[in-house]
């Protein structure tokens, strides 16, 4: 006989009974098999219902027929509510004695007691054994559903995986509800035998039936209808589970397409932010260069400004002296003019000399005024340069703040981009698991879904302390990375000229990038060139350039990671699957 082939395996028809011995050929075939078996189970339940109540399914008539003998027995035993089987122990004891001793006087309705005993025994036996095969079969279906209808996700995680997270929670709800309905059938019998059971403990169908038949004082009469309702709920739960599992792959497929669109849009935003950061960084460099130029120019004016202020004071003093002399001589002239006729010859010469002095002094004033105006213009030019320097300082501060804001926004964008890419990869993986037939084979044999050699493929290894510290340093060092690179130790030693060449190469190659990237490249080169690179070397270099603030950030990060693991907070968004009502 020729060996069996995989083609023969996929051609033959499967049933649920074979899933214990062989894997399902595919998920759609598995769901079809379970759905067909549910139809067969429903037929068996209907046959069981007919065997219990008859072809006409007259449940209410059956219950009302039992109420009369039960009422007589309860009345004889002075019982208002028949909640527990042990309440009829006395009546059963009398009935047993009367059967063993025919001469015993009977003061109770023997026929009614016998009917009630038969009803109670029948209900208990049916609950414990009559539904056992169907319950076992439905639990088997549920176990297979739990095994093969997987979400391939946990019930908590990122909001972008909300479909997978929600379906995993739905699976748990379905399993819990189905098992509750099935286990409740046997639990009702045990509760009636031991602790007692009220109508309020049953479901809506049983409560409504008890009220219509006026049997609320004897809840055990409606236990069997409630058991059939529980089986109906369990089958409905399995069907809804099948429906949810059938649509799960489509939901994941839609999420993958939506995530791909989100990724493309976010990549565009990230590139735009990167361009803005680069432009603002270049703008900041230009503003700092202009500020340095004007600061050097203003500094060169300091000595000249002192000389000009001194000359200005001297000119003002001379102008004041001239004005004072003019006023004095004018006063003398006016005084002499009043007695001009009385003046003698030598006094007349004095009067003329005063007039000449006044004229001479007035001729000197414009010269000093022009000189003062010239000095003021030069001082105004110096003050204008100072004001320009102040404006450029403010411009540098504003530009620096803008660069910091854009860098922070760009970093957030990068983190969100990594988050989107990671979740997109996870959704694609879930979709592949959900649609690949070979996954069912691995589940059946208990094999890992992903081979060992590709488990960590594409994932970054965990960063050590030095790498995390370099990352923190690059994010906060700003323009001091050149100083840091010169302060770092090298073994074997690198000369000053070689270090300067390294800085020039980094500046030239990453001219259009952020300072953070330049520092990252310099630290990467240091770790590659320095065979003994350590965290202590980095700390000493930072301390030598007076950047203890970065050392504090590094130590804070180390302490935080040592004391508290990084656990992402869950965030959820509801995706509506069919609900199961218990």
Buried (B, 14 or more C-beta within 10 A) or exposed (E): EEEEEEEEEEEEEBEBEEBEEEBBBBBEBBBBBBBEBBEEBBEEBEEBBEEBBEEEEEBBEBBBEBBEBBBBBBEBBEBEBBBBBEBBEEBBEBBEEBEEEEEEEEEBBBEBBBBBBEBBEEBBEBBBEBBEEBBEBBBBBBEBBBBBBBBBBEBBBBEBBBBBBBBBBBBEBBBEBBBBBBEBBBBBBEBBBEEBBEBEBBBEBBBBBBEEBEBBBBBBBBBBBBBBBBBBBBBBBBBBBBBBBBBBBEBBBEBBEEBBEBBEEBBEBBEEBBEBBBEBBEBBBEBBEBBEEBBEBBEEBEEEBEEBEEBBEBBEEBBEEBEEBBEEBBEBBEEBEEEEEEBEEEEEEBBEEBBEBBEEBEEBBEEBEEBBEBBEEBBEEBEEBBEBBEEBBEBBEEBBEBBEEBBEBBBEBBEBBEBBBBBBEBBBBBBEBBEBBEBBBBBBEEEEBEEEEEEEEEEEEEEEBBBBBBBBBBBBBBBBBBBBBBBBBBEEEBEEEEBEEBBEEBEEEBEEBBBBBBBBBBBEBBBEBBEEBEBEBBBBBBEEBEBEEBBEBBEEBBEEEEEEEEEEEEEBEEBEBBEBEB
